[in-house]
Amino acid sequence: MAATVIGRVKAGSGKSYEVKWDQSNRDIYVSYAGWSHVGKASSASEAMNKAEAYLYNK
């Protein structure tokens, strides 16, 4: 299964980025500098939280 877009989060700069999450291998990606790997999450909501934290200072 491929990663699917699950939403958008705002970076500290105010820009908005898409978040992808792969449910099968739990990888999180954000559309920052191409598609950046953020880490892993066990749920879509955790993926959104981790993506938001990743982008906080971007």
C-alpha positions as CSV (number, residue, x, y, z in Angstrom):
1,M,0.0,0.0,0.0
2,A,1.3,3.4,-0.9
3,A,1.4,6.5,1.3
4,T,-1.8,8.6,1.0
5,V,-2.4,12.2,1.8
6,I,-4.1,12.5,5.2
7,G,-4.2,16.3,5.6
8,R,-2.3,19.5,5.8
9,V,-0.3,21.2,8.6
10,K,1.1,24.6,9.0
11,A,4.8,25.3,9.6
12,G,6.0,28.0,12.0
13,S,6.5,30.2,8.9
14,G,2.8,30.1,8.2
15,K,3.2,27.9,5.1
16,S,0.9,24.9,4.7
17,Y,2.3,21.4,3.8
18,E,0.6,18.2,2.9
19,V,1.1,15.1,5.1
20,K,1.3,11.5,3.8
21,W,1.1,8.4,5.9
22,D,1.6,4.8,4.8
23,Q,-0.6,2.7,6.9
24,S,1.2,-0.6,6.1
25,N,4.8,0.5,7.1
26,R,3.7,3.5,9.2
27,D,6.0,6.0,7.5
28,I,5.2,9.7,7.6
29,Y,6.1,12.2,4.9
30,V,5.6,16.0,4.6
31,S,5.7,18.0,1.3
32,Y,8.7,20.0,2.6
33,A,11.8,20.1,0.3
34,G,10.2,17.4,-1.9
35,W,8.7,14.7,0.3
36,S,10.7,14.6,3.6
37,H,10.5,11.5,5.8
38,V,9.4,12.5,9.3
39,G,9.3,9.2,11.1
40,K,6.8,6.5,11.9
41,A,3.3,6.7,13.5
42,S,0.8,4.1,14.6
43,S,-2.2,6.2,13.6
44,A,-3.2,9.0,11.3
45,S,-3.7,11.4,14.1
46,E,-0.2,10.6,15.5
47,A,1.2,11.1,12.0
48,M,-0.4,14.6,11.9
49,N,1.0,15.5,15.3
50,K,4.5,14.4,14.4
51,A,4.4,16.2,11.1
52,E,3.3,19.4,12.8
53,A,6.1,19.0,15.3
54,Y,8.6,18.4,12.5
55,L,7.6,21.6,10.7
56,Y,7.4,23.8,13.8
57,N,10.7,25.6,13.1
58,K,10.6,25.3,9.3
